[in-house]
């Protein structure tokens, strides 16, 4: 992301027990990637994100599976060497320890859900 581009996040959880419209949790801001925490716990988090047209998040690897659900627009998500073109209502699981990136050829919003199991090493050792 270049110097004139913005990334902003609101890490305060949304109010529990109060109805909300999921697509309105996070706004589009020109030249920015925005995020809003829905739930944040030691065991994982749920985050709403918006990408304005032309924005991208650089290659990233995280140690947990990450479920991505598109709630507005169309997203290009590259997992490993394969690019997926996701539209409204579609989702995909990014496997743990896999390089991935997000690219907004058009603006889009998504929900990211990460569950930190903590048992990955124990289960693979069995």
C-alpha positions as a LaTeX table, in Angstrom:
\begin{tabular}{lrrr}
\hline
Residue & $x$ (\AA) & $y$ (\AA) & $z$ (\AA) \\
\hline
Unk1 & 0.00 & 0.00 & 0.00 \\
Unk2 & 1.52 & 3.36 & $-0.98$ \\
Unk3 & 1.86 & 6.39 & 1.32 \\
Unk4 & $-1.30$ & 8.08 & 0.00 \\
Unk5 & $-3.41$ & 5.03 & 0.79 \\
Unk6 & $-5.12$ & 4.48 & 4.12 \\
Unk7 & $-5.73$ & 1.48 & 6.31 \\
Unk8 & $-7.96$ & 2.00 & 9.30 \\
Unk9 & $-9.45$ & $-0.32$ & 11.86 \\
Unk10 & $-11.89$ & $-0.10$ & 14.71 \\
Unk11 & $-10.98$ & $-2.84$ & 17.19 \\
Unk12 & $-13.93$ & $-2.15$ & 19.51 \\
Unk13 & $-16.50$ & $-4.93$ & 19.24 \\
Unk14 & $-19.97$ & $-4.06$ & 17.97 \\
Unk15 & $-22.65$ & $-3.87$ & 20.64 \\
Unk16 & $-23.85$ & $-7.31$ & 21.71 \\
Unk17 & $-27.57$ & $-8.03$ & 21.71 \\
Unk18 & $-28.25$ & $-5.21$ & 19.25 \\
Unk19 & $-29.48$ & $-5.91$ & 15.71 \\
Unk20 & $-27.33$ & $-4.61$ & 12.86 \\
Unk21 & $-27.19$ & $-4.71$ & 9.07 \\
Unk22 & $-23.99$ & $-6.57$ & 8.26 \\
Unk23 & $-23.14$ & $-4.68$ & 5.05 \\
Unk24 & $-23.40$ & $-1.34$ & 6.91 \\
Unk25 & $-20.93$ & $-2.23$ & 9.68 \\
Unk26 & $-17.99$ & $-0.88$ & 7.68 \\
Unk27 & $-18.02$ & 1.94 & 5.10 \\
Unk28 & $-16.17$ & 2.41 & 1.84 \\
Unk29 & $-13.53$ & 5.14 & 2.09 \\
Unk30 & $-11.69$ & 6.18 & $-1.12$ \\
Unk31 & $-8.13$ & 4.83 & $-1.38$ \\
Unk32 & $-8.52$ & 2.80 & 1.81 \\
Unk33 & $-8.96$ & $-0.59$ & 3.38 \\
Unk34 & $-11.21$ & $-0.30$ & 6.42 \\
Unk35 & $-11.96$ & $-2.87$ & 9.11 \\
Unk36 & $-14.41$ & $-3.14$ & 11.98 \\
Unk37 & $-14.23$ & $-5.74$ & 14.73 \\
Unk38 & $-17.44$ & $-7.70$ & 15.23 \\
Unk39 & $-16.12$ & $-10.14$ & 17.86 \\
Unk40 & $-12.59$ & $-10.34$ & 19.25 \\
Unk41 & $-11.55$ & $-13.09$ & 21.65 \\
Unk42 & $-8.34$ & $-14.93$ & 22.51 \\
Unk43 & $-9.83$ & $-17.91$ & 20.66 \\
Unk44 & $-10.47$ & $-16.00$ & 17.42 \\
Unk45 & $-12.15$ & $-13.03$ & 15.83 \\
Unk46 & $-14.75$ & $-11.94$ & 13.31 \\
Unk47 & $-13.99$ & $-8.79$ & 11.32 \\
Unk48 & $-15.84$ & $-6.83$ & 8.63 \\
Unk49 & $-13.61$ & $-5.21$ & 6.01 \\
Unk50 & $-14.10$ & $-2.89$ & 3.05 \\
Unk51 & $-11.68$ & $-2.40$ & 0.16 \\
Unk52 & $-12.06$ & 0.57 & $-2.14$ \\
Unk53 & $-11.40$ & $-0.03$ & $-5.83$ \\
Unk54 & $-7.72$ & $-0.57$ & $-6.58$ \\
Unk55 & $-6.73$ & $-1.48$ & $-3.02$ \\
Unk56 & $-4.95$ & $-4.66$ & $-2.04$ \\
Unk57 & $-3.45$ & $-6.35$ & 0.98 \\
Unk58 & 0.04 & $-7.72$ & 0.46 \\
Unk59 & 0.93 & $-11.39$ & 0.71 \\
Unk60 & 0.23 & $-12.73$ & 4.16 \\
Unk61 & 0.49 & $-16.04$ & 6.02 \\
Unk62 & $-1.40$ & $-16.73$ & 9.25 \\
Unk63 & $-1.26$ & $-19.87$ & 11.43 \\
Unk64 & $-5.03$ & $-20.44$ & 11.40 \\
Unk65 & $-7.76$ & $-21.20$ & 8.86 \\
Unk66 & $-9.57$ & $-18.02$ & 7.78 \\
Unk67 & $-13.13$ & $-18.15$ & 6.43 \\
Unk68 & $-13.88$ & $-15.28$ & 4.03 \\
Unk69 & $-17.45$ & $-14.36$ & 3.06 \\
Unk70 & $-18.19$ & $-11.64$ & 0.51 \\
Unk71 & $-21.05$ & $-9.37$ & 1.65 \\
Unk72 & $-20.84$ & $-6.72$ & $-1.11$ \\
Unk73 & $-19.16$ & $-6.46$ & $-4.50$ \\
Unk74 & $-16.60$ & $-8.79$ & $-6.06$ \\
Unk75 & $-13.17$ & $-9.80$ & $-4.69$ \\
Unk76 & $-10.09$ & $-11.43$ & $-6.14$ \\
Unk77 & $-8.39$ & $-13.59$ & $-3.52$ \\
Unk78 & $-5.18$ & $-15.40$ & $-4.36$ \\
Unk79 & $-4.47$ & $-18.47$ & $-2.23$ \\
Unk80 & $-1.10$ & $-20.00$ & $-2.99$ \\
Unk81 & $-0.86$ & $-19.62$ & $-6.77$ \\
Unk82 & $-4.60$ & $-19.84$ & $-7.51$ \\
Unk83 & $-6.78$ & $-16.72$ & $-7.82$ \\
Unk84 & $-10.46$ & $-16.98$ & $-6.89$ \\
Unk85 & $-13.07$ & $-14.49$ & $-8.14$ \\
Unk86 & $-15.63$ & $-14.28$ & $-5.32$ \\
Unk87 & $-18.94$ & $-12.44$ & $-5.60$ \\
Unk88 & $-21.72$ & $-11.49$ & $-3.19$ \\
Unk89 & $-22.75$ & $-14.42$ & $-1.03$ \\
Unk90 & $-19.76$ & $-16.63$ & $-1.83$ \\
Unk91 & $-17.08$ & $-17.70$ & 0.60 \\
Unk92 & $-13.82$ & $-19.60$ & 0.84 \\
Unk93 & $-11.57$ & $-21.02$ & 3.55 \\
Unk94 & $-7.97$ & $-19.87$ & 3.37 \\
Unk95 & $-5.99$ & $-22.78$ & 4.85 \\
Unk96 & $-3.64$ & $-22.12$ & 7.76 \\
Unk97 & 0.01 & $-21.45$ & 6.83 \\
Unk98 & $-0.90$ & $-20.63$ & 3.20 \\
Unk99 & 0.26 & $-17.45$ & 1.49 \\
Unk100 & $-2.68$ & $-15.32$ & 0.34 \\
Unk101 & $-3.55$ & $-11.81$ & $-0.81$ \\
Unk102 & $-6.66$ & $-9.70$ & $-1.44$ \\
Unk103 & $-7.11$ & $-7.49$ & $-4.50$ \\
Unk104 & $-10.00$ & $-5.09$ & $-5.16$ \\
Unk105 & $-10.33$ & $-4.65$ & $-8.91$ \\
Unk106 & $-13.75$ & $-3.30$ & $-7.84$ \\
Unk107 & $-14.77$ & $-2.28$ & $-4.34$ \\
Unk108 & $-15.93$ & $-5.05$ & $-2.03$ \\
Unk109 & $-16.79$ & $-5.87$ & 1.57 \\
Unk110 & $-16.12$ & $-9.12$ & 3.37 \\
Unk111 & $-16.37$ & $-10.88$ & 6.71 \\
Unk112 & $-13.23$ & $-12.63$ & 7.95 \\
Unk113 & $-13.67$ & $-15.35$ & 10.60 \\
Unk114 & $-10.62$ & $-16.83$ & 12.30 \\
Unk115 & $-10.95$ & $-19.53$ & 14.95 \\
Unk116 & $-7.72$ & $-20.10$ & 16.85 \\
Unk117 & $-8.00$ & $-23.75$ & 17.81 \\
Unk118 & $-4.57$ & $-24.14$ & 19.33 \\
Unk119 & $-4.69$ & $-27.89$ & 18.79 \\
Unk120 & $-3.16$ & $-28.05$ & 15.29 \\
Unk121 & 0.26 & $-29.27$ & 16.49 \\
Unk122 & $-1.21$ & $-31.81$ & 18.92 \\
Unk123 & $-3.52$ & $-33.36$ & 16.32 \\
Unk124 & $-0.86$ & $-33.66$ & 13.61 \\
Unk125 & 1.55 & $-35.32$ & 16.06 \\
Unk126 & $-0.92$ & $-38.15$ & 16.79 \\
\hline
\end{tabular}
